[in-house]
Amino acid sequence: PAFGQAVMSGGARGVFAFSAQLSKNTYGVYVVDVDAMTVWVYEYLPQKGCLRLAAARTWRYDRYLENHNICDLPPEVVEQMVEDQRQYKLRSTEDQMP
């Protein structure tokens, strides 16, 4: 980095954007908001010269899941799964107490 230029380190905050190939002939941009725990995917439409919002999702609850893999899972369902998981662990811990 240049003198006086801020250096990014692990645990950085803010919004980040990354260009990417989304499929064989499709390109776009991933945008990640670390503070809001959200990711968006924009698909570039060359024939129109614009970006189209292709996907958006929060990972606020996803990060608490310990073992799961499925498509088409809305954040509200993940939130409930996490709550069920927490309750199960709490009950298991309480059952083990004398």
C-alpha positions as CSV (number, residue, x, y, z in Angstrom):
1,P,0.0,0.0,0.0
2,A,1.0,3.6,-0.5
3,F,2.2,5.7,2.3
4,G,-0.7,6.9,4.4
5,Q,-3.1,4.4,2.7
6,A,-5.4,2.5,5.1
7,V,-4.7,-1.3,5.1
8,M,-7.6,-3.7,5.3
9,S,-7.3,-6.3,8.0
10,G,-9.3,-9.3,9.2
11,G,-12.6,-8.4,10.7
12,A,-13.0,-5.3,8.5
13,R,-16.4,-3.6,8.6
14,G,-18.5,-2.0,5.8
15,V,-19.7,-2.9,2.3
16,F,-17.6,-4.9,-0.2
17,A,-18.2,-5.5,-3.9
18,F,-16.7,-8.3,-6.0
19,S,-17.1,-8.9,-9.7
20,A,-17.8,-12.6,-10.6
21,Q,-18.8,-15.0,-13.3
22,L,-22.3,-16.2,-12.2
23,S,-22.6,-18.9,-14.9
24,K,-21.0,-19.9,-18.2
25,N,-22.2,-16.7,-20.0
26,T,-23.4,-14.5,-17.1
27,Y,-21.4,-12.0,-15.2
28,G,-22.2,-9.8,-12.2
29,V,-21.3,-8.3,-8.9
30,Y,-21.6,-9.7,-5.3
31,V,-22.1,-7.0,-2.7
32,V,-21.6,-7.9,1.0
33,D,-22.6,-5.6,3.8
34,V,-20.7,-7.0,6.8
35,D,-22.5,-4.8,9.4
36,A,-26.0,-5.7,8.2
37,M,-25.1,-9.3,7.6
38,T,-26.5,-9.2,4.0
39,V,-25.3,-10.3,0.6
40,W,-26.7,-9.2,-2.8
41,V,-26.0,-10.5,-6.3
42,Y,-26.5,-8.3,-9.3
43,E,-26.5,-9.8,-12.8
44,Y,-25.1,-7.7,-15.6
45,L,-27.4,-7.5,-18.6
46,P,-25.2,-6.4,-21.6
47,Q,-28.1,-6.1,-24.0
48,K,-29.7,-3.5,-21.7
49,G,-26.5,-2.1,-20.2
50,C,-27.7,-2.4,-16.7
51,L,-27.5,-4.6,-13.5
52,R,-30.5,-6.7,-12.4
53,L,-30.9,-7.7,-8.7
54,A,-30.7,-11.5,-8.9
55,A,-30.6,-12.4,-5.3
56,A,-30.4,-11.0,-1.8
57,R,-30.2,-12.7,1.6
58,T,-29.3,-12.0,5.2
59,W,-27.1,-14.5,7.0
60,R,-28.0,-13.2,10.4
61,Y,-29.5,-16.6,11.4
62,D,-27.6,-18.8,9.0
63,R,-24.4,-18.4,10.9
64,Y,-25.9,-20.2,13.9
65,L,-26.9,-23.4,12.1
66,E,-24.4,-26.2,12.8
67,N,-25.3,-28.7,10.2
68,H,-27.6,-27.9,7.3
69,N,-27.6,-27.9,3.5
70,I,-30.7,-27.0,1.4
71,C,-31.7,-24.5,-1.3
72,D,-34.9,-22.3,-1.2
73,L,-34.7,-21.7,2.6
74,P,-36.0,-18.3,3.6
75,P,-34.3,-16.4,6.5
76,E,-37.5,-16.7,8.6
77,V,-37.4,-20.5,8.5
78,V,-33.7,-20.4,9.4
79,E,-34.5,-18.2,12.3
80,Q,-37.0,-20.7,13.6
81,M,-34.6,-23.6,13.1
82,V,-31.9,-21.7,15.1
83,E,-34.4,-21.1,17.9
84,D,-35.5,-24.7,17.9
85,Q,-31.8,-25.8,18.0
86,R,-31.1,-23.4,21.0
87,Q,-34.2,-24.7,22.8
88,Y,-33.1,-28.3,22.3
89,K,-29.6,-27.6,23.6
90,L,-31.1,-25.7,26.6
91,R,-33.4,-28.6,27.5
92,S,-30.6,-31.1,27.0
93,T,-28.4,-29.1,29.4
94,E,-31.2,-28.7,31.9
95,D,-31.9,-32.5,31.8
96,Q,-28.2,-33.2,32.7
97,M,-28.2,-30.9,35.7
98,P,-28.7,-32.7,39.1
